[in-house]
Amino acid sequence: MICASRCAALLVAVSLLGWTAVGHAACGWVLWNDEARLDYGTNTESRFWHTIASTSKQSDCQARLRVEIAQVAHSDYPPKDVRFVVVGDAVQVMHFRPDRPDDKPARLQTFRYVCLPSHIDPRGPTGK
């Protein structure tokens, strides 16, 4: 009887491990956007994390990362008085005042893209 209960407990444990593995395999990687904003006029800074997509493979996540960078940096209709600079896995967006286009940027946004395993939340334990 003891052997039967141990076998049943082992079967339950193996089944739970199997379900956990299936859950991670379906959504193994998450593409995150770390957006930082710096407004020189108000001297304020803010930071936001956004999820962009989830994929089952790291290579698919990296491919999506490249697509996101290309879409942001090479918009079909770029706003006036804005310049885009790609630096590695990030896009810097410099916003200039219309009356001073050659001056320093009035606002700077940085969109940094990163692929992380699905169980990692870059916002930290209280970030949701």
LINGI-V675463 format. One record per pair of residues at least 24 apart in sequence whose ideal C-beta (glycine too) atoms are under 10 Angstrom apart, sorted by the first residue. I is the first residue (numbers start at 1). GAP is how many residues later the second one is. Records with the same first field share a line. If there is no record, write none. Layout:
BEGIN
I: GAP + GAP
END
This chain:
BEGIN
23: 95 + 96
24: 32 + 93 + 94 + 95
25: 31 + 32 + 93
26: 28 + 30 + 92
27: 27 + 28 + 29 + 90 + 91 + 92
28: 26 + 27 + 28 + 29 + 30 + 32 + 33 + 87 + 89 + 90 + 91
29: 24 + 25 + 26 + 27 + 28 + 29 + 30 + 31 + 32 + 33 + 35 + 36 + 86 + 87 + 88 + 89 + 91
30: 24 + 25 + 31 + 84 + 85 + 86 + 87 + 88 + 89 + 90 + 91 + 92
31: 24 + 29 + 30 + 31 + 32 + 33 + 34 + 36 + 37 + 82 + 83 + 84 + 85
32: 29 + 33 + 80 + 81 + 82 + 83 + 84 + 88 + 89 + 90 + 91
33: 32 + 35 + 39 + 57 + 58 + 78 + 79 + 80 + 81
34: 55 + 56 + 76 + 77 + 78 + 79 + 80 + 88 + 89
35: 58 + 74 + 75 + 76 + 77
36: 54 + 56 + 72 + 73 + 74 + 75 + 76
37: 56 + 58 + 70 + 71 + 72 + 73
38: 67 + 69 + 70 + 71 + 72
39: 56 + 66 + 67 + 68 + 69 + 70
40: 55 + 64 + 65 + 66 + 67 + 68
41: 56 + 65 + 66
42: 64 + 65
44: 63
45: 63
46: 63
47: 63 + 76
48: 75
49: 63 + 65 + 72 + 73 + 74 + 75 + 78
50: 61
51: 65 + 70 + 71
52: 59 + 61 + 62 + 63
53: 62
54: 61 + 64
55: 60 + 63
56: 62
58: 57 + 58 + 59
59: 56
60: 55
61: 52 + 53 + 54 + 55 + 56 + 57
62: 27 + 51 + 53
63: 52
64: 49 + 51
65: 24 + 48 + 49 + 50
66: 47
67: 46
68: 43 + 45
69: 42 + 43 + 44
72: 37 + 39 + 41
73: 38
81: 24 + 25
82: 25 + 27
84: 25 + 27
85: 25
86: 25
87: 25
88: 24 + 25
89: 24 + 25 + 26
90: 24
END
